[in-house]
């Protein structure tokens, strides 16, 4: 197994600021916008983006939640090992709001399809957008594309993209892993 560094901590920081600026450009003051980190790994990116928006760009009242999609997945109960649920934390209604789903890697699109179904339990959004750190554009099974992307990666065959967050793996980095 070999791995190649795709993004360093500094490059991730630059991308986070670029993504934050794109969000501000499209959502200005975030009065009608909510950020939703898709569990499990999208929450790290969502937390980081919110920090950048609040601390570096001085936005106030950025609403953010975490959405667990486990029971909405089409592969739930198909594997040998049952999937473990995460905690959903959406303390507001999304009715008539602009929702931005945030996930670390967009791969087949199935997680986002699950998130689209799961979010309906919290109201009917006016609009839904997708922000992803890594877009694996040639791996899609569903016609889902990000509105905001950090970087496109053309991973082929059995290659995997692994995002490491300092909160979870002790470093900020993105690797391309070849099995």
C-alpha positions in Angstrom: 0.0 0.0 0.0 1.4 3.4 -1.0 0.2 6.9 -0.3 0.8 10.2 -1.9 0.2 13.6 -0.2 -2.4 15.6 -2.2 -2.9 18.5 0.2 -0.8 19.7 3.1 -2.1 21.6 6.2 -1.2 24.9 4.6 -3.0 24.0 1.3 -6.1 22.9 3.2 -6.1 26.3 5.1 -5.9 28.2 1.8 -8.7 26.1 0.4 -10.8 26.7 3.5 -10.4 30.5 3.1 -11.3 30.3 -0.6 -14.4 28.2 0.2 -15.4 30.7 2.9 -15.1 33.6 0.5 -17.2 31.8 -2.1 -19.9 31.1 0.6 -19.9 34.8 1.6 -20.1 35.9 -2.0 -23.3 33.8 -2.5 -24.8 34.1 1.0 -23.6 37.5 2.2 -24.7 37.7 5.9 -26.1 34.1 6.2 -29.5 35.3 7.6 -31.4 32.6 5.6 -28.5 30.1 5.3 -27.6 27.1 7.4 -24.6 24.9 7.2 -25.1 21.2 7.7 -22.1 18.9 8.2 -22.8 15.4 6.9 -21.9 12.8 9.5 -19.4 11.4 10.2 -16.5 13.2 8.4 -18.2 16.3 7.0 -18.5 17.7 10.5 -14.7 18.4 10.7 -14.9 20.5 7.6 -18.1 22.2 8.7 -16.5 23.2 12.0 -13.5 24.6 10.3 -15.5 26.6 7.8 -17.7 28.0 10.5 -14.6 29.0 12.5 -13.1 30.8 9.4 -16.4 32.6 8.7 -16.8 33.8 12.4 -13.2 34.5 13.4 -11.6 35.7 10.1 -14.6 37.2 8.3 -16.5 38.4 11.4 -19.9 36.9 10.5 -22.3 36.6 13.3 -25.1 34.0 13.9 -23.8 31.4 11.4 -26.2 28.5 12.1 -24.7 25.0 11.8 -25.8 21.5 12.5 -24.7 17.9 12.0 -26.9 15.4 10.0 -26.6 11.7 10.5 -27.5 9.8 7.3 -27.0 6.2 8.6 -30.6 5.1 8.4 -31.2 6.7 5.0 -28.3 5.0 3.3 -29.1 2.5 0.5 -26.4 0.1 1.9 -27.8 0.1 5.4 -27.8 -3.5 6.7 -26.1 -4.8 3.5 -22.7 -5.3 5.0 -21.5 -8.0 7.4 -20.9 -5.4 10.1 -23.9 -3.1 10.9 -23.3 0.6 10.4 -23.1 2.7 13.6 -25.3 5.7 13.8 -23.9 9.2 14.7 -25.7 12.0 16.4 -27.9 14.4 14.5 -27.7 17.9 15.9 -30.0 20.2 14.0 -31.4 22.7 16.6 -33.4 24.7 14.1 -35.9 24.3 11.2 -34.7 24.4 7.7 -38.0 25.5 6.4 -37.5 28.0 3.6 -33.8 28.2 4.4 -30.8 27.9 2.1 -29.0 24.8 3.2 -25.4 24.1 2.4 -24.4 20.4 2.9 -20.7 20.0 3.8 -18.8 16.8 3.3 -15.1 16.0 3.0 -15.1 13.8 -0.1 -17.8 13.6 -2.8 -17.4 10.1 -4.2 -20.4 8.2 -5.6 -23.0 10.7 -4.5 -24.9 8.2 -2.4 -24.2 9.9 0.9 -25.6 13.2 -0.5 -28.6 11.4 -1.8 -29.2 10.1 1.7 -28.7 13.6 3.2 -31.3 15.0 0.8 -33.8 12.5 2.2 -32.8 12.9 5.8 -33.0 16.7 5.8 -36.7 16.6 5.0 -37.3 15.6 8.6 -36.4 19.2 9.6 -38.5 21.1 7.1 -38.5 22.0 3.4 -35.4 24.0 2.4 -35.8 26.7 -0.2 -32.5 25.6 -1.8 -29.8 23.1 -1.1 -26.1 23.4 -2.2 -23.2 21.1 -1.7 -19.7 22.1 -0.5 -16.9 19.4 -0.6 -13.2 19.5 0.1 -12.4 16.8 -2.4 -14.5 16.0 -5.6 -13.7 12.6 -7.0 -15.4 13.5 -10.3 -15.0 10.2 -12.2 -16.5 8.0 -9.5 -20.1 9.3 -9.5 -23.0 6.8 -9.5 -25.6 9.5 -9.2 -26.0 12.9 -11.0 -24.8 15.0 -8.0 -22.2 17.8 -8.4 -20.8 20.2 -5.8 -21.5 23.9 -5.9 -18.3 24.5 -4.1 -15.2 22.3 -4.3 -11.8 22.5 -2.8 -10.0 20.3 -5.2 -10.9 17.8 -7.9 -9.1 14.5 -7.7 -9.0 11.9 -10.5 -8.6 8.7 -8.5 -8.8 5.5 -10.5 -9.4 1.8 -9.9 -8.8 0.9 -6.3 -7.3 4.3 -5.3 -8.8 5.9 -2.2 -8.8 9.5 -1.0 -8.3 9.9 2.7 -8.8 13.2 4.5 -7.0 13.6 7.9 -8.1 16.2 10.3 -6.1 17.3 13.3 -9.1 16.7 15.6 -9.3 13.1 14.5 -6.1 11.8 13.0 -3.6 14.3 14.5 -2.8 16.1 11.3 -4.4 18.1 8.5 -3.7 16.4 5.2 -5.3 14.7 2.2 -3.7 11.5 0.8 -4.3 9.4 -2.3 -3.9 5.8 -1.2 -3.2 3.0 -3.7 -4.0 -0.5 -2.5 
